[in-house]
Amino acid sequence: MKELIRTIHERQNGREKPLVVTIGGPTAGGKTTLARQLAAQFPATIIHADDYYYGDEFRRHHLPAELAGNFDHPASFAINELAKTIAALRVGHATMGPAYDRQTGQSHANSIYYPPQPLIIVEGLIANLPVLAPLRDLSVCVTALSSVRLARRIARDQLEKTHHNDPAGVTTYFWYCAEPMYQQFYSAGDAAADVVLST
C-alpha cells in the first residue's frame, strides 16, 4: 500500500491532467476497499465498475439465454459506456454515469455524478481489460486466496442482497461461474498490472 501511494504521488508530480488508476482482480479480492483507502489519501473520484452492469430488462432482451444469470461475463457490462465516463474525466470534464441496484437488478441511467479530480480510480472486475488500456495511467491487481475470497463473497452477498444470497448458492456460483470467468477473461490483464497486491 505504501509503495502504491508513493507511485501515485510520483506520477502526479507536475502532471496537469488527472491520473487514472484502475484496480482489477478476482471477486472479493479487496478492490473496493483499496479504492476507498486511496481516496482517503488523495482527492479522488471513484468509479465502481459494478454500476455499469446491464439491468435485468436489458439482459433478458439483448443477451443470450446462457448469460442470463452470469454477472461475470464481459457481456454483462456496459463497457463502452464506462469507457466514455473515464474518457470525460480523463480530460477534466464532469460527467454522469449509471447506477446499478443490487436489490432490484435495475440499472438507472445518469444517476451518479462524477466530478473531475486529480485522481480517477476505476475499480471492478473489468477494470484491467485490455480495451480500457488506452484510458489508464496505472493498473493495479488486488487479490487473495480463494478460500478468503469465498468467505468474503458469502458475507457480502448476505449483507447487500435480498435474493441469490444463500451460502450454498453463492458457493456454487463462485466455483462454477465467477472463478472460471475470471480465468478466461480477466486473469491475463490482471497478471500484467503495474502493481499486484495481496490482501
CYANA upper distance limits for C-alpha pairs under 8 A (distance plus 0.5 A):
  1 MET  CA      5 ILE  CA      6.73
  1 MET  CA    197 LEU  CA      8.35
  2 LYS  CA      6 ARG  CA      6.67
  3 GLU  CA      7 THR  CA      6.63
  4 LEU  CA      8 ILE  CA      6.72
  4 LEU  CA    195 VAL  CA      7.92
  5 ILE  CA      9 HIS  CA      6.74
  5 ILE  CA     38 LEU  CA      7.98
  5 ILE  CA     41 GLN  CA      8.48
  6 ARG  CA     10 GLU  CA      6.69
  7 THR  CA     11 ARG  CA      6.70
  8 ILE  CA     12 GLN  CA      6.55
  9 HIS  CA     13 ASN  CA      6.66
 11 ARG  CA     15 ARG  CA      7.80
 11 ARG  CA     19 LEU  CA      8.10
 12 GLN  CA     18 PRO  CA      8.46
 12 GLN  CA     19 LEU  CA      7.10
 12 GLN  CA    118 PRO  CA      8.36
 17 LYS  CA     90 ARG  CA      7.30
 17 LYS  CA     91 VAL  CA      6.92
 17 LYS  CA     92 GLY  CA      7.43
 17 LYS  CA    118 PRO  CA      7.59
 18 PRO  CA     89 LEU  CA      8.00
 18 PRO  CA     90 ARG  CA      6.13
 18 PRO  CA     91 VAL  CA      7.63
 18 PRO  CA     92 GLY  CA      7.31
 18 PRO  CA    116 PRO  CA      8.23
 18 PRO  CA    117 GLN  CA      6.91
 18 PRO  CA    118 PRO  CA      4.88
 18 PRO  CA    119 LEU  CA      5.96
 18 PRO  CA    120 ILE  CA      7.10
 19 LEU  CA     90 ARG  CA      7.84
 19 LEU  CA    118 PRO  CA      6.65
 19 LEU  CA    119 LEU  CA      5.44
 19 LEU  CA    120 ILE  CA      6.51
 19 LEU  CA    136 ARG  CA      8.27
 19 LEU  CA    137 ASP  CA      6.66
 19 LEU  CA    138 LEU  CA      8.40
 20 VAL  CA     90 ARG  CA      7.43
 20 VAL  CA    119 LEU  CA      6.59
 20 VAL  CA    120 ILE  CA      5.18
 20 VAL  CA    121 ILE  CA      6.48
 20 VAL  CA    122 VAL  CA      7.96
 20 VAL  CA    135 LEU  CA      7.71
 20 VAL  CA    136 ARG  CA      5.54
 20 VAL  CA    137 ASP  CA      5.72
 20 VAL  CA    138 LEU  CA      7.04
 21 VAL  CA    119 LEU  CA      7.88
 21 VAL  CA    120 ILE  CA      6.63
 21 VAL  CA    121 ILE  CA      5.44
 21 VAL  CA    122 VAL  CA      6.74
 21 VAL  CA    136 ARG  CA      6.51
 21 VAL  CA    137 ASP  CA      6.49
 21 VAL  CA    138 LEU  CA      5.31
 21 VAL  CA    139 SER  CA      6.21
 21 VAL  CA    140 VAL  CA      7.84
 22 THR  CA    121 ILE  CA      6.31
 22 THR  CA    122 VAL  CA      5.14
 22 THR  CA    123 GLU  CA      6.28
 22 THR  CA    127 ALA  CA      5.98
 22 THR  CA    128 ASN  CA      6.85
 22 THR  CA    136 ARG  CA      7.04
 22 THR  CA    138 LEU  CA      6.95
 22 THR  CA    139 SER  CA      5.35
 22 THR  CA    140 VAL  CA      6.48
 23 ILE  CA     31 LYS  CA      6.55
 23 ILE  CA     35 ALA  CA      7.93
 23 ILE  CA    121 ILE  CA      7.83
 23 ILE  CA    122 VAL  CA      6.57
 23 ILE  CA    123 GLU  CA      5.05
 23 ILE  CA    124 GLY  CA      6.90
 23 ILE  CA    127 ALA  CA      6.46
 23 ILE  CA    128 ASN  CA      7.45
 23 ILE  CA    139 SER  CA      6.65
 23 ILE  CA    140 VAL  CA      5.20
 23 ILE  CA    141 CYS  CA      6.16
 23 ILE  CA    142 VAL  CA      7.50
 24 GLY  CA     31 LYS  CA      6.99
 24 GLY  CA    123 GLU  CA      6.53
 24 GLY  CA    124 GLY  CA      5.87
 24 GLY  CA    125 LEU  CA      5.86
 24 GLY  CA    126 ILE  CA      7.09
 24 GLY  CA    127 ALA  CA      5.58
 24 GLY  CA    128 ASN  CA      5.96
 24 GLY  CA    139 SER  CA      8.22
 24 GLY  CA    140 VAL  CA      6.67
 24 GLY  CA    141 CYS  CA      5.32
 24 GLY  CA    142 VAL  CA      6.89
 24 GLY  CA    190 ASP  CA      6.78
 25 GLY  CA     29 GLY  CA      6.69
 25 GLY  CA     31 LYS  CA      7.37
 25 GLY  CA    124 GLY  CA      7.78
 25 GLY  CA    125 LEU  CA      6.42
 25 GLY  CA    141 CYS  CA      5.50
 25 GLY  CA    142 VAL  CA      5.65
 25 GLY  CA    143 THR  CA      6.12
 25 GLY  CA    186 TYR  CA      8.22
 25 GLY  CA    187 SER  CA      8.02
 25 GLY  CA    190 ASP  CA      6.66
 26 PRO  CA    125 LEU  CA      6.92
 26 PRO  CA    142 VAL  CA      8.24
 26 PRO  CA    143 THR  CA      6.74
 26 PRO  CA    179 GLU  CA      8.07
 26 PRO  CA    182 TYR  CA      6.80
 26 PRO  CA    187 SER  CA      8.34
 27 THR  CA    125 LEU  CA      7.50
 27 THR  CA    149 ARG  CA      7.34
 27 THR  CA    153 ARG  CA      7.83
 27 THR  CA    178 ALA  CA      7.61
 27 THR  CA    179 GLU  CA      8.47
 28 ALA  CA    143 THR  CA      8.37
 28 ALA  CA    149 ARG  CA      5.50
 28 ALA  CA    150 LEU  CA      7.76
 28 ALA  CA    152 ARG  CA      6.44
 28 ALA  CA    153 ARG  CA      6.11
 29 GLY  CA    142 VAL  CA      6.35
 29 GLY  CA    143 THR  CA      4.75
 29 GLY  CA    144 ALA  CA      5.84
 29 GLY  CA    149 ARG  CA      6.37
 29 GLY  CA    199 THR  CA      7.50
 30 GLY  CA     34 LEU  CA      6.65
 30 GLY  CA    142 VAL  CA      6.65
 30 GLY  CA    143 THR  CA      7.08
 30 GLY  CA    144 ALA  CA      8.36
 30 GLY  CA    199 THR  CA      7.22
 31 LYS  CA     35 ALA  CA      6.74
 31 LYS  CA    123 GLU  CA      6.50
 31 LYS  CA    124 GLY  CA      6.97
 31 LYS  CA    142 VAL  CA      6.57
 32 THR  CA     36 ARG  CA      6.78
 32 THR  CA     48 HIS  CA      8.27
 32 THR  CA    123 GLU  CA      6.90
 32 THR  CA    124 GLY  CA      7.99
 33 THR  CA     37 GLN  CA      6.74
 34 LEU  CA     38 LEU  CA      6.71
 35 ALA  CA     39 ALA  CA      6.68
 35 ALA  CA     46 ILE  CA      7.51
 35 ALA  CA    121 ILE  CA      7.12
 35 ALA  CA    122 VAL  CA      8.47
 35 ALA  CA    123 GLU  CA      7.19
 36 ARG  CA     40 ALA  CA      6.79
 36 ARG  CA     46 ILE  CA      8.46
 37 GLN  CA     41 GLN  CA      7.29
 38 LEU  CA     42 PHE  CA      6.78
 38 LEU  CA     44 ALA  CA      8.45
 39 ALA  CA     43 PRO  CA      6.83
 39 ALA  CA     44 ALA  CA      5.78
 39 ALA  CA     45 THR  CA      7.91
 39 ALA  CA     46 ILE  CA      8.05
 42 PHE  CA    119 LEU  CA      7.49
 43 PRO  CA    117 GLN  CA      6.68
 43 PRO  CA    118 PRO  CA      6.85
 43 PRO  CA    119 LEU  CA      6.85
 44 ALA  CA    117 GLN  CA      5.79
 44 ALA  CA    118 PRO  CA      6.82
 44 ALA  CA    119 LEU  CA      5.08
 44 ALA  CA    120 ILE  CA      6.14
 44 ALA  CA    121 ILE  CA      7.43
 45 THR  CA    114 TYR  CA      7.18
 45 THR  CA    115 PRO  CA      7.25
 45 THR  CA    116 PRO  CA      7.46
 45 THR  CA    117 GLN  CA      6.45
 45 THR  CA    119 LEU  CA      6.97
 45 THR  CA    120 ILE  CA      5.52
 45 THR  CA    121 ILE  CA      6.59
 46 ILE  CA    120 ILE  CA      6.63
 46 ILE  CA    121 ILE  CA      5.21
 46 ILE  CA    122 VAL  CA      6.45
 46 ILE  CA    123 GLU  CA      7.91
 47 ILE  CA    114 TYR  CA      8.47
 47 ILE  CA    120 ILE  CA      8.11
 47 ILE  CA    121 ILE  CA      6.54
 47 ILE  CA    122 VAL  CA      5.24
 47 ILE  CA    123 GLU  CA      6.82
 48 HIS  CA     52 TYR  CA      8.35
 48 HIS  CA    122 VAL  CA      6.64
 48 HIS  CA    123 GLU  CA      5.79
 48 HIS  CA    124 GLY  CA      6.62
 49 ALA  CA     53 TYR  CA      8.09
 49 ALA  CA     82 LEU  CA      7.88
 49 ALA  CA    122 VAL  CA      7.29
 49 ALA  CA    123 GLU  CA      6.43
 49 ALA  CA    124 GLY  CA      5.38
 49 ALA  CA    125 LEU  CA      7.71
 49 ALA  CA    126 ILE  CA      7.43
 49 ALA  CA    127 ALA  CA      7.52
 50 ASP  CA     77 PHE  CA      8.34
 50 ASP  CA    100 TYR  CA      7.42
 50 ASP  CA    124 GLY  CA      6.98
 51 ASP  CA     98 PRO  CA      6.56
 51 ASP  CA     99 ALA  CA      5.23
 51 ASP  CA    100 TYR  CA      5.03
 51 ASP  CA    101 ASP  CA      8.43
 51 ASP  CA    107 SER  CA      8.13
 52 TYR  CA     77 PHE  CA      5.99
 52 TYR  CA     78 ALA  CA      5.79
 52 TYR  CA     79 ILE  CA      7.68
 52 TYR  CA     81 GLU  CA      8.06
 52 TYR  CA     82 LEU  CA      7.12
 52 TYR  CA     98 PRO  CA      6.85
 52 TYR  CA     99 ALA  CA      7.51
 52 TYR  CA    100 TYR  CA      7.23
 52 TYR  CA    107 SER  CA      8.35
 53 TYR  CA     71 PHE  CA      8.36
 53 TYR  CA     76 SER  CA      6.28
 53 TYR  CA     77 PHE  CA      4.97
 53 TYR  CA     78 ALA  CA      6.66
 53 TYR  CA    100 TYR  CA      6.88
 53 TYR  CA    107 SER  CA      7.61
 54 TYR  CA     58 PHE  CA      6.66
 54 TYR  CA     59 ARG  CA      6.85
 54 TYR  CA     76 SER  CA      6.36
 54 TYR  CA     77 PHE  CA      6.23
 54 TYR  CA     78 ALA  CA      6.76
 54 TYR  CA    100 TYR  CA      8.35
 54 TYR  CA    106 GLN  CA      8.28
 54 TYR  CA    107 SER  CA      6.72
 55 GLY  CA     59 ARG  CA      6.75
 55 GLY  CA    100 TYR  CA      7.70
 55 GLY  CA    105 GLY  CA      6.16
 55 GLY  CA    106 GLN  CA      4.99
 55 GLY  CA    107 SER  CA      5.06
 56 ASP  CA     60 ARG  CA      6.66
 56 ASP  CA    105 GLY  CA      6.07
 56 ASP  CA    106 GLN  CA      6.51
 56 ASP  CA    107 SER  CA      8.39
 57 GLU  CA     61 HIS  CA      7.00
 57 GLU  CA    106 GLN  CA      8.15
 58 PHE  CA     62 HIS  CA      6.27
 58 PHE  CA     63 LEU  CA      8.10
 59 ARG  CA     63 LEU  CA      5.58
 59 ARG  CA     68 ALA  CA      6.92
 59 ARG  CA     76 SER  CA      8.02
 60 ARG  CA     65 ALA  CA      8.06
 60 ARG  CA     68 ALA  CA      7.28
 63 LEU  CA     67 LEU  CA      6.90
 63 LEU  CA     68 ALA  CA      7.40
 63 LEU  CA     75 ALA  CA      8.10
 64 PRO  CA     68 ALA  CA      7.39
 66 GLU  CA     70 ASN  CA      8.23
 67 LEU  CA     71 PHE  CA      8.24
 67 LEU  CA     73 HIS  CA      8.05
 67 LEU  CA     76 SER  CA      8.35
 70 ASN  CA     76 SER  CA      7.87
 70 ASN  CA    177 CYS  CA      7.53
 71 PHE  CA     76 SER  CA      6.21
 72 ASP  CA     76 SER  CA      7.40
 72 ASP  CA    125 LEU  CA      8.27
 72 ASP  CA    177 CYS  CA      7.77
 72 ASP  CA    178 ALA  CA      6.36
 72 ASP  CA    181 MET  CA      6.55
 72 ASP  CA    182 TYR  CA      7.88
 73 HIS  CA     77 PHE  CA      8.34
 73 HIS  CA    181 MET  CA      6.70
 73 HIS  CA    185 PHE  CA      8.18
 74 PRO  CA     79 ILE  CA      8.36
 74 PRO  CA    126 ILE  CA      7.70
 74 PRO  CA    185 PHE  CA      8.08
 78 ALA  CA     82 LEU  CA      6.92
 79 ILE  CA     83 ALA  CA      6.67
 80 ASN  CA     84 LYS  CA      6.83
 81 GLU  CA     85 THR  CA      6.89
 82 LEU  CA     86 ILE  CA      6.82
 82 LEU  CA     97 GLY  CA      8.39
 83 ALA  CA     87 ALA  CA      6.52
 83 ALA  CA    132 LEU  CA      7.14
 83 ALA  CA    135 LEU  CA      8.08
 84 LYS  CA     88 ALA  CA      6.70
 85 THR  CA     89 LEU  CA      6.92
 85 THR  CA     95 THR  CA      7.06
 85 THR  CA     96 MET  CA      7.81
 85 THR  CA     97 GLY  CA      7.26
 86 ILE  CA     90 ARG  CA      6.39
 86 ILE  CA    135 LEU  CA      7.40
 87 ALA  CA     91 VAL  CA      7.18
 87 ALA  CA    135 LEU  CA      7.05
 88 ALA  CA     92 GLY  CA      7.08
 88 ALA  CA     93 HIS  CA      5.68
 88 ALA  CA     94 ALA  CA      7.36
 88 ALA  CA     95 THR  CA      7.12
 89 LEU  CA     93 HIS  CA      5.54
 89 LEU  CA     94 ALA  CA      6.59
 89 LEU  CA     95 THR  CA      7.58
 89 LEU  CA    114 TYR  CA      8.23
 89 LEU  CA    115 PRO  CA      8.00
 89 LEU  CA    116 PRO  CA      5.95
 89 LEU  CA    117 GLN  CA      8.35
 89 LEU  CA    120 ILE  CA      7.89
 90 ARG  CA    116 PRO  CA      8.42
 90 ARG  CA    120 ILE  CA      8.14
 90 ARG  CA    135 LEU  CA      8.04
 92 GLY  CA    116 PRO  CA      5.74
 92 GLY  CA    117 GLN  CA      7.95
 93 HIS  CA    115 PRO  CA      7.91
 93 HIS  CA    116 PRO  CA      6.41
 94 ALA  CA    113 TYR  CA      7.99
 94 ALA  CA    114 TYR  CA      6.17
 94 ALA  CA    115 PRO  CA      5.12
 94 ALA  CA    116 PRO  CA      5.82
 95 THR  CA    113 TYR  CA      6.61
 95 THR  CA    114 TYR  CA      5.83
 95 THR  CA    115 PRO  CA      7.26
 96 MET  CA    110 ASN  CA      5.62
 96 MET  CA    111 SER  CA      7.20
 96 MET  CA    112 ILE  CA      5.98
 96 MET  CA    113 TYR  CA      5.15
 96 MET  CA    114 TYR  CA      6.32
 97 GLY  CA    109 ALA  CA      7.00
 97 GLY  CA    110 ASN  CA      5.28
 97 GLY  CA    111 SER  CA      6.49
 97 GLY  CA    112 ILE  CA      5.59
 97 GLY  CA    113 TYR  CA      7.07
 97 GLY  CA    114 TYR  CA      7.87
 98 PRO  CA    107 SER  CA      7.05
 98 PRO  CA    108 HIS  CA      5.87
 98 PRO  CA    109 ALA  CA      4.77
 98 PRO  CA    110 ASN  CA      5.42
 98 PRO  CA    111 SER  CA      5.70
 98 PRO  CA    112 ILE  CA      6.52
 99 ALA  CA    107 SER  CA      6.20
 99 ALA  CA    108 HIS  CA      5.68
 99 ALA  CA    109 ALA  CA      7.09
 99 ALA  CA    110 ASN  CA      8.03
 99 ALA  CA    111 SER  CA      6.16
 99 ALA  CA    112 ILE  CA      6.81
100 TYR  CA    105 GLY  CA      7.45
100 TYR  CA    106 GLN  CA      6.40
100 TYR  CA    107 SER  CA      4.94
100 TYR  CA    108 HIS  CA      6.83
101 ASP  CA    105 GLY  CA      5.97
101 ASP  CA    106 GLN  CA      5.92
101 ASP  CA    107 SER  CA      6.82
101 ASP  CA    108 HIS  CA      8.42
102 ARG  CA    106 GLN  CA      8.00
102 ARG  CA    160 GLU  CA      7.66
102 ARG  CA    161 LYS  CA      6.76
103 GLN  CA    160 GLU  CA      7.90
103 GLN  CA    161 LYS  CA      5.99
103 GLN  CA    162 THR  CA      6.60
103 GLN  CA    163 HIS  CA      8.01
116 PRO  CA    120 ILE  CA      8.25
122 VAL  CA    127 ALA  CA      6.71
123 GLU  CA    127 ALA  CA      6.28
125 LEU  CA    186 TYR  CA      7.88
126 ILE  CA    186 TYR  CA      7.56
127 ALA  CA    132 LEU  CA      7.74
128 ASN  CA    132 LEU  CA      7.27
128 ASN  CA    133 ALA  CA      7.60
128 ASN  CA    139 SER  CA      7.22
128 ASN  CA    140 VAL  CA      8.41
128 ASN  CA    186 TYR  CA      7.89
128 ASN  CA    189 GLY  CA      6.05
128 ASN  CA    190 ASP  CA      6.52
128 ASN  CA    193 ALA  CA      8.00
129 LEU  CA    133 ALA  CA      7.44
129 LEU  CA    186 TYR  CA      7.06
129 LEU  CA    189 GLY  CA      6.26
129 LEU  CA    190 ASP  CA      8.50
130 PRO  CA    189 GLY  CA      7.03
132 LEU  CA    136 ARG  CA      7.33
138 LEU  CA    193 ALA  CA      8.42
138 LEU  CA    194 ASP  CA      6.87
139 SER  CA    193 ALA  CA      5.49
139 SER  CA    194 ASP  CA      5.71
139 SER  CA    195 VAL  CA      6.96
140 VAL  CA    190 ASP  CA      7.85
140 VAL  CA    193 ALA  CA      5.80
140 VAL  CA    194 ASP  CA      6.40
140 VAL  CA    195 VAL  CA      5.19
140 VAL  CA    196 VAL  CA      6.24
140 VAL  CA    197 LEU  CA      8.05
141 CYS  CA    190 ASP  CA      5.84
141 CYS  CA    191 ALA  CA      7.85
141 CYS  CA    193 ALA  CA      6.45
141 CYS  CA    195 VAL  CA      6.76
141 CYS  CA    196 VAL  CA      5.20
141 CYS  CA    197 LEU  CA      6.67
142 VAL  CA    196 VAL  CA      6.38
142 VAL  CA    197 LEU  CA      5.20
142 VAL  CA    198 SER  CA      6.21
142 VAL  CA    199 THR  CA      7.48
143 THR  CA    196 VAL  CA      8.37
143 THR  CA    197 LEU  CA      6.89
143 THR  CA    198 SER  CA      5.48
143 THR  CA    199 THR  CA      6.57
144 ALA  CA    148 VAL  CA      6.97
144 ALA  CA    149 ARG  CA      6.79
144 ALA  CA    198 SER  CA      5.84
144 ALA  CA    199 THR  CA      5.74
145 LEU  CA    149 ARG  CA      6.79
146 SER  CA    150 LEU  CA      6.52
147 SER  CA    151 ALA  CA      6.89
148 VAL  CA    152 ARG  CA      6.83
149 ARG  CA    153 ARG  CA      6.52
150 LEU  CA    154 ILE  CA      6.71
150 LEU  CA    171 THR  CA      7.51
150 LEU  CA    174 PHE  CA      7.51
151 ALA  CA    155 ALA  CA      6.82
152 ARG  CA    156 ARG  CA      6.48
153 ARG  CA    157 ASP  CA      6.51
153 ARG  CA    170 VAL  CA      7.99
154 ILE  CA    158 GLN  CA      6.71
154 ILE  CA    165 ASN  CA      7.76
154 ILE  CA    166 ASP  CA      8.28
154 ILE  CA    167 PRO  CA      6.25
154 ILE  CA    170 VAL  CA      6.65
154 ILE  CA    171 THR  CA      7.94
155 ALA  CA    159 LEU  CA      6.82
156 ARG  CA    160 GLU  CA      6.50
157 ASP  CA    161 LYS  CA      5.83
157 ASP  CA    164 HIS  CA      8.36
157 ASP  CA    165 ASN  CA      5.76
157 ASP  CA    170 VAL  CA      8.30
158 GLN  CA    162 THR  CA      7.81
158 GLN  CA    165 ASN  CA      5.65
158 GLN  CA    166 ASP  CA      7.53
161 LYS  CA    165 ASN  CA      6.61
164 HIS  CA    169 GLY  CA      7.24
164 HIS  CA    170 VAL  CA      7.61
165 ASN  CA    169 GLY  CA      7.34
165 ASN  CA    170 VAL  CA      6.64
166 ASP  CA    170 VAL  CA      6.66
167 PRO  CA    171 THR  CA      6.49
168 ALA  CA    172 THR  CA      6.75
169 GLY  CA    173 TYR  CA      6.69
170 VAL  CA    174 PHE  CA      6.51
171 THR  CA    175 TRP  CA      6.88
172 THR  CA    176 TYR  CA      6.40
172 THR  CA    177 CYS  CA      8.35
173 TYR  CA    177 CYS  CA      5.65
173 TYR  CA    178 ALA  CA      6.74
174 PHE  CA    178 ALA  CA      5.29
174 PHE  CA    179 GLU  CA      6.44
175 TRP  CA    179 GLU  CA      6.05
175 TRP  CA    180 PRO  CA      7.71
176 TYR  CA    180 PRO  CA      6.95
177 CYS  CA    181 MET  CA      6.38
178 ALA  CA    182 TYR  CA      6.61
179 GLU  CA    183 GLN  CA      6.83
180 PRO  CA    184 GLN  CA      6.64
181 MET  CA    185 PHE  CA      6.43
181 MET  CA    186 TYR  CA      8.03
182 TYR  CA    186 TYR  CA      5.49
182 TYR  CA    187 SER  CA      6.31
183 GLN  CA    187 SER  CA      5.57
183 GLN  CA    188 ALA  CA      8.19
186 TYR  CA    190 ASP  CA      6.83
187 SER  CA    191 ALA  CA      6.45
188 ALA  CA    192 ALA  CA      6.95
189 GLY  CA    193 ALA  CA      7.11
191 ALA  CA    196 VAL  CA      8.24
